[in-house]
Structures are given as structure tokens and as C-alpha cells.
């Protein structure tokens, strides 16, 4: 690695970059971080950059071979964190493998995604001698891990040249433990794949009123509150159907909440793959209203944007991570977290008013267009160039 002069650094600003995205989680796992990394990488490639993704393998998964731009080291093991599940990468001599990968590819930018935690993010920082950037996605109010391990993590945090948070909520979650000059760059949305012209999933293409829940089946997503609210909604719309799309460790528990009273008003369809996007879009297209009843610990409302992009009104809990995306009364309605009756009232209000459905759907589409991945990638690219100019660091192979 070499340090170059300002003139060469300025020339580099207009050049293409070699970038490594590093994350403990990626496809075939479903979630906001895998989606973010995939779409950001694809947009950066369109802009002429070389991008590789460094992640783990996940046991019992078949579609995990390297394809040149995707490199997997070790195995991701699930651990409980933030009322959800995080991943810890384990394997044989992962440090040496990360070091060898960097020596072979010789990146200009190493971009971490997720938490500042073992294993891959820490190993990447340990072996990096180039520009290091991290995007923080979590919206936790308290992190026991950071409280305990902050002294050990601080040297790695100081190796970060660029700090990105997907929202003010994500910034607040990190800054209380690791203060710094965070740049807010939001998550993006595939506004071409998610659009009002999407065709409804054929098995739900009828006139029955439908609510869609599409998310992981875990505590922080709040599905039990929507199931309980369904009983109130059914009194106004006896034929209402709740479509639950997603998978997770609590799937059987949530299915057990369904009794004879609502058994014909709810269907669990399992996990919907992230790609092709048209498949997920078909479920949004099939519904009349999208519901996100999360109880907290969210930094950003990606699923809200997906529903908006498809022209659907949104009913969501008023939590910190969602208020950056949804304006109450415009693209949908907020309700107090864990308030089943208020949730039901919001859904009923929308379903009873066709004009409201149309107005909110149109407003949501306009809002979603502001979050196109092309726009997000441009902001990230500008930040890369800013850091390259500021620190005048480039790889020896560039």
C-alpha cells in the first residue's frame, strides 16, 4: 500500500474504484441488509466500478457457490440480538483467508455493512490498509454487546474513515457508543421492480379485501398484534384475508395463535425469495393495504417503501425507524405500537374508502421514487470520492 500526493488523489476522484462489500449476512438469507448490499453493488457496477461481496456460507443452504464477485468465507451461525437474529461467522483460519482475498483483489474501498462486531467486519478492518467505510443499519435502543465490548472494539472503529447511517435512528443507535461524523444515506428501493403495474399473485387475484404482512417471523416485527387486530377487522369485513409472507423461528408459534374464528381469514405463504423482485411485487399488488406492526428496534422502513412503490396504502406502528419514511395521513396511517385496536381501526378506515386508497397509493409512489437505488448509489459514490480525496489513500494495485 502507498500514500500518494494530492494531485494523484484528485485524479482518482473521477476514476473507477475497486470495492469490497463485507457483511455477516447475504443472500440466500432474506432481509434489509442483503437487499441493500445487492442493489447498491449492482448500481455501482453500472457506474463503472468493480465490486465484490465478502460474506459467509449458511448451513443447509444450497445456492451458495462463489461466482467471482461473491466470495464466501466460513459459516454464519445465528445468534439472538436486538429482538432478532444476527450472524457470527465461524470457520477454519478465516483471518488468513480474508487477508489473502484482499491481497488478490487489492481493493480501494472496504465497505462494511451491519454491526461493528466479529467476525468478518473485524477481520476486514484488521487487514485493511485502504479506505474503510461502514454503513450501520440497526435501530436498537440499547446494545449490551457494545456496552461490554466497546473498549475492545474502539481501535477498530477508529480505523473507519467513513461512517454512514441509514437514518437518524440508526445514527443515534451507534453514536451513543461510537460518536463520530455520520453521513445519513438512506436505504433504497427498486422502483422499477416494485411498481403499481405489477401483476397480482394469481392465487390472490380476486375481489376479496386483503392485508399483506411481508417480513421475518420474529418478535420485533409484531405479527401477533396484527393477528389479534384481524378479529376486529373481520367484524367489518367478514371475508377479509390476511396474507402472511415470511419465515422465521417463530412461524409455528404464530400459526398456533390462529383459532377457528379466523382460520379462514389468514394464510401463511412462507418465505418469498428476494429475486426476482417481480415475485415479491406480485404480493404487494394482490393486497389492498400493507401492514407493518413492528414493536421497535427498526432503523428504516424498507418494506414500507416497497408497499408505497407498488401504490399501496401503508398502516404502520409509529416507531422511530418508520417516521423517516411514512407521513401520517399521506401515504398511510400510523398507530401506537402494540395497540391492536388502533391498528384495526386504521386498516378499516382505509378499506372503507376507495378514494383514500387511491390517494394514499399515489402519494406513496411519489415518495418511493425519491429512494431509487440509482440516487442512493450516487450519494455513496460521492462519499467514496470525498473520502479518497480527503485521505489520499489508494491501493498499490490501482
C-alpha positions in Angstrom: 0.0 0.0 0.0 1.3 3.5 -0.8 0.3 7.1 0.1 0.0 9.3 -3.0 0.1 13.0 -3.5 -2.9 15.3 -3.7 -2.7 15.6 -7.4 -3.0 11.8 -7.9 -5.8 11.7 -5.4 -7.8 14.3 -7.2 -7.3 12.5 -10.5 -8.5 9.3 -8.8 -11.8 11.1 -7.9 -13.0 10.7 -11.5 -11.8 7.2 -11.8 -13.3 3.8 -11.2 -12.9 2.1 -7.8 -12.4 -1.4 -6.6 -14.8 -2.0 -3.8 -15.4 -4.9 -1.3 -18.8 -5.1 0.5 -18.4 -7.0 3.8 -21.3 -8.5 5.7 -22.0 -11.4 8.0 -25.3 -11.8 6.2 -26.3 -12.0 2.5 -28.4 -14.0 0.1 -30.0 -16.5 0.3 -30.9 -15.0 3.7 -33.8 -12.5 3.4 -33.5 -9.1 4.9 -32.8 -5.4 4.5 -29.0 -5.7 4.7 -28.7 -8.4 1.9 -31.1 -6.3 -0.3 -29.1 -3.2 0.4 -25.8 -4.8 -0.5 -27.1 -6.4 -3.6 -28.8 -3.4 -5.1 -26.1 -0.9 -4.1 -23.4 -3.3 -5.7 -25.3 -3.6 -8.9 -25.8 0.2 -9.2 -22.1 0.8 -8.5 -21.2 -1.7 -11.2 -23.4 0.2 -13.7 -21.4 3.3 -12.8 -18.2 1.5 -13.8 -16.8 0.3 -10.5 -15.6 -3.2 -9.7 -17.5 -4.6 -6.7 -17.1 -7.9 -4.8 -19.1 -9.1 -1.9 -17.4 -10.9 1.1 -19.8 -12.8 3.3 -20.3 -16.3 4.9 -21.9 -19.5 3.9 -25.1 -20.6 5.6 -25.6 -24.2 6.6 -28.3 -26.2 4.9 -28.4 -23.7 2.0 -27.7 -24.9 -1.5 -27.3 -21.7 -3.6 -24.0 -20.6 -2.0 -21.3 -21.1 -4.6 -18.8 -18.3 -5.3 -19.4 -16.6 -8.7 -16.3 -14.4 -9.0 -17.9 -11.3 -7.5 -19.3 -13.2 -4.5 -16.7 -14.7 -2.0 -17.8 -16.8 1.0 -15.6 -17.5 4.0 -16.6 -19.6 6.9 -20.2 -20.4 8.1 -22.7 -17.9 9.5 -24.2 -19.1 12.8 -27.4 -17.4 14.0 -27.4 -15.7 17.4 -30.1 -13.7 19.2 -29.6 -10.0 19.1 -31.9 -6.9 19.2 -35.1 -9.0 19.4 -34.0 -10.5 16.2 -31.2 -12.8 14.9 -27.7 -11.7 13.9 -24.9 -13.9 12.4 -21.5 -14.8 13.6 -19.1 -16.3 11.1 -17.0 -19.3 12.2 -14.5 -21.3 10.2 -11.0 -22.6 9.8 -8.4 -19.8 9.8 -10.8 -17.1 8.5 -8.3 -14.3 9.2 -5.8 -15.8 6.7 -8.5 -16.2 4.1 -9.6 -12.6 4.4 -6.1 -11.4 4.2 -5.4 -13.5 1.1 -8.6 -12.2 -0.6 -7.5 -8.6 -0.1 -4.1 -9.3 -1.4 -5.5 -10.9 -4.5 -8.2 -8.3 -5.3 -6.4 -5.2 -4.0 -9.4 -3.0 -3.2 -9.6 0.8 -3.0 -12.6 0.8 -0.7 -13.7 -1.7 2.0 -17.3 -1.1 2.9 -18.8 -2.9 6.0 -22.5 -3.4 6.5 -24.3 -4.3 9.7 -22.8 -4.1 13.2 -19.2 -3.4 14.3 -18.7 -6.9 15.6 -16.9 -10.2 14.9 -16.2 -11.9 12.7 -15.9 -10.7 9.1 -16.1 -6.9 9.8 -13.4 -7.1 12.4 -11.1 -9.2 10.2 -11.6 -6.9 7.3 -10.6 -3.9 9.4 -7.6 -5.8 10.8 -6.2 -6.5 7.4 -7.2 -3.3 5.6 -4.8 -0.6 4.5 -7.2 1.3 2.4 -10.3 3.5 2.8 -12.7 1.9 5.3 -16.4 2.7 5.3 -19.2 1.3 7.4 -23.0 1.5 6.9 -24.9 1.0 10.1 -28.4 -0.4 9.7 -29.6 -1.2 13.3 -32.1 0.8 15.3 -31.5 -0.6 18.8 -32.2 1.5 21.9 -29.6 -0.4 23.9 -26.8 -2.8 22.9 -25.4 -4.9 25.7 -22.6 -6.1 23.4 -21.4 -2.6 22.7 -21.6 -1.7 26.4 -19.4 -4.7 27.3 -17.0 -4.8 24.4 -16.7 -1.1 23.5 -13.1 -0.9 24.7 -12.1 -3.8 22.5 -14.0 -2.5 19.5 -12.9 1.1 19.7 -9.5 0.5 18.0 -11.4 -1.0 15.0 -13.9 1.8 15.0 -11.0 4.3 14.7 -9.9 2.6 11.5 -13.1 3.7 9.8 -12.7 6.7 7.5 -16.3 7.0 6.6 -19.5 6.5 8.8 -22.9 6.0 7.1 -26.2 5.6 8.9 -29.4 4.7 7.0 -31.4 7.0 9.2 -31.2 9.3 12.2 -32.4 6.4 14.2 -29.5 4.2 13.1 -27.1 7.1 13.8 -28.5 7.6 17.3 -28.2 3.8 18.0 -24.4 3.9 17.1 -23.4 7.4 18.2 -24.2 6.7 21.9 -21.4 4.2 21.9 -19.2 5.3 19.0 -19.6 9.1 18.4 -18.4 10.4 15.0 -19.4 12.4 11.9 -22.1 10.1 10.5 -23.4 10.7 7.0 -27.1 9.9 6.5 -27.6 7.9 3.3 -30.9 6.0 3.3 -31.8 2.6 2.1 -33.0 2.4 -1.5 -35.9 0.8 -3.3 -36.0 -0.9 -6.7 -38.7 1.4 -8.1 -38.8 -0.4 -11.4 -39.4 -3.9 -9.9 -41.8 -2.5 -7.2 -44.4 -0.6 -9.2 -48.1 -0.1 -9.4 -48.2 -2.1 -12.7 -47.0 -5.3 -11.0 -49.3 -8.3 -11.6 -51.0 -9.7 -8.6 -50.1 -13.2 -7.4 -52.6 -15.4 -9.3 -53.9 -17.3 -6.3 -54.9 -14.0 -4.7 -56.2 -12.2 -7.8 -59.8 -11.8 -6.7 -62.1 -9.2 -5.2 -61.6 -10.2 -1.6 -60.2 -7.5 0.6 -56.6 -8.3 1.6 -54.0 -7.2 4.1 -50.4 -8.1 3.5 -47.7 -8.7 6.1 -44.3 -9.4 4.5 -41.4 -9.7 6.9 -39.4 -12.1 9.0 -41.4 -14.0 11.6 -39.7 -12.8 14.8 -40.7 -10.8 17.8 -39.7 -7.3 16.8 -41.9 -7.5 13.6 -45.1 -7.5 15.7 -47.2 -10.1 13.8 -49.2 -11.2 16.9 -50.7 -7.7 17.1 -51.9 -7.9 13.5 -53.3 -11.4 14.1 -55.3 -10.1 17.2 -56.4 -7.0 15.2 -57.7 -9.3 12.5 -60.5 -10.3 14.8 -61.7 -6.7 15.0 -61.3 -6.1 11.3 -63.3 -9.2 10.5 -66.4 -7.7 12.2 -66.4 -5.0 9.5 -65.2 -7.2 6.6 -66.2 -10.8 7.3 -64.3 -12.1 4.2 -61.1 -10.2 4.9 -57.9 -12.1 4.2 -54.5 -11.6 5.9 -51.6 -12.8 3.8 -48.5 -13.6 5.9 -45.4 -13.8 3.8 -42.2 -14.6 5.5 -40.4 -17.3 7.5 -38.5 -17.5 10.8 -38.1 -19.3 14.1 -41.5 -18.2 15.4 -43.5 -19.4 12.5 -45.1 -22.3 14.3 -45.9 -20.2 17.4 -47.7 -17.6 15.3 -49.6 -20.2 13.4 -50.7 -21.6 16.8 -52.3 -18.2 17.5 -54.9 -18.8 14.7 -58.1 -20.4 16.1 -61.3 -21.4 14.3 -62.7 -17.8 14.5 -60.1 -16.5 12.0 -58.7 -19.7 10.4 -60.3 -18.9 7.1 -59.1 -15.3 7.2 -55.4 -15.8 7.3 -52.9 -17.7 5.1 -49.2 -18.3 5.7 -47.4 -18.4 2.4 -43.8 -18.8 3.7 -40.7 -17.0 2.6 -40.8 -15.1 -0.7 -37.4 -15.0 -2.4 -35.8 -11.6 -2.8 -35.2 -12.3 -6.5 -36.8 -11.9 -8.9 -38.3 -8.7 -7.4 -41.4 -9.3 -9.5 -42.4 -12.2 -7.2 -42.4 -10.0 -4.1 -44.1 -7.2 -6.0 -46.9 -9.6 -7.0 -47.9 -10.0 -3.4 -48.0 -6.2 -2.8 -50.1 -6.0 -6.0 -52.5 -8.5 -4.6 -53.3 -6.6 -1.4 -55.4 -3.6 -0.6 -53.3 -2.4 2.3 -49.8 -3.3 3.6 -49.3 -3.5 7.3 -46.0 -3.2 9.3 -46.8 -3.7 13.0 -43.2 -3.7 14.3 -42.8 -3.0 18.0 -39.5 -1.2 17.7 -35.8 -1.9 17.1 -36.2 -0.8 13.4 -33.9 1.8 11.8 -35.7 2.1 8.5 -38.9 1.0 6.8 -37.8 -0.7 3.7 -40.9 -2.8 3.5 -43.0 0.4 3.8 -41.2 1.8 0.7 -41.8 -1.5 -1.2 -45.5 -1.2 -0.5 -45.6 2.5 -1.4 -43.7 1.9 -4.6 -46.4 -0.6 -5.6 -49.0 2.1 -4.9 -50.5 0.6 -1.8 -51.5 2.5 1.4 -49.5 1.5 4.5 -50.5 1.0 8.1 -47.5 1.0 10.4 -46.6 1.4 14.0 -45.3 4.8 15.0 -41.7 3.8 15.8 -38.5 5.8 15.4 -37.3 3.9 12.3 -40.6 4.4 10.4 -41.2 8.1 10.9 -38.5 8.9 8.5 -40.4 7.2 5.7 -44.1 7.5 6.3 -46.1 10.7 6.8 -49.2 10.1 8.8 -52.4 10.7 6.7 -50.5 11.0 3.4 -49.1 7.6 2.3 -50.9 5.7 5.1 -51.6 5.8 8.8 -49.6 5.3 12.0 -50.9 3.6 15.1 -49.3 3.3 18.6 -47.0 0.3 18.8 -48.7 -2.8 20.3 -52.2 -1.2 20.1 -54.3 -3.9 18.4 -57.5 -1.9 18.3 -55.9 1.2 16.9 -54.2 -1.0 14.2 -57.6 -2.4 13.3 -59.3 1.0 13.1 -56.6 2.3 10.8 -57.0 -0.7 8.4 -60.8 -0.4 8.5 -60.7 3.3 7.7 -58.6 2.7 4.6 -60.6 -0.3 3.4 -63.9 1.6 3.6 -62.7 4.4 1.4 -61.7 3.7 -2.2 -60.7 7.4 -2.8 -58.4 7.2 0.2 -56.8 4.0 -1.1 -56.1 5.7 -4.4 -54.9 9.0 -2.9 -52.5 7.3 -0.4 -51.3 4.9 -3.1 -50.4 7.7 -5.4 -48.7 9.7 -2.7 -46.7 6.6 -1.7 -45.5 6.0 -5.2 -44.2 9.6 -5.4 -42.4 9.2 -2.0 -40.8 5.9 -3.1 -39.4 7.4 -6.3 -37.1 9.6 -4.1 -35.4 6.5 -2.8 -34.3 4.9 -6.1 -31.2 2.8 -5.9 -29.6 5.0 -8.6 -29.9 8.0 -6.4 -28.7 6.2 -3.3 -25.7 4.8 -5.2 -24.8 8.3 -6.4 -24.7 9.5 -2.8 -22.5 6.6 -1.8 -20.2 7.1 -4.8 -19.8 10.8 -4.0 -18.9 9.9 -0.4 -16.3 7.4 -1.6 -14.7 10.1 -3.8 -14.8 12.6 -0.9 -13.0 10.2 1.4 -10.5 9.2 -1.3 -9.6 12.9 -1.8 -9.6 13.7 2.0 -7.3 10.8 3.0 -5.3 10.4 -0.3 -5.1 6.6 0.1 -5.2 4.2 -2.8 -4.3 0.6 -3.2 -0.9 -0.4 -4.6 -2.7 -2.2 -7.5 -4.7 0.8 -8.7 
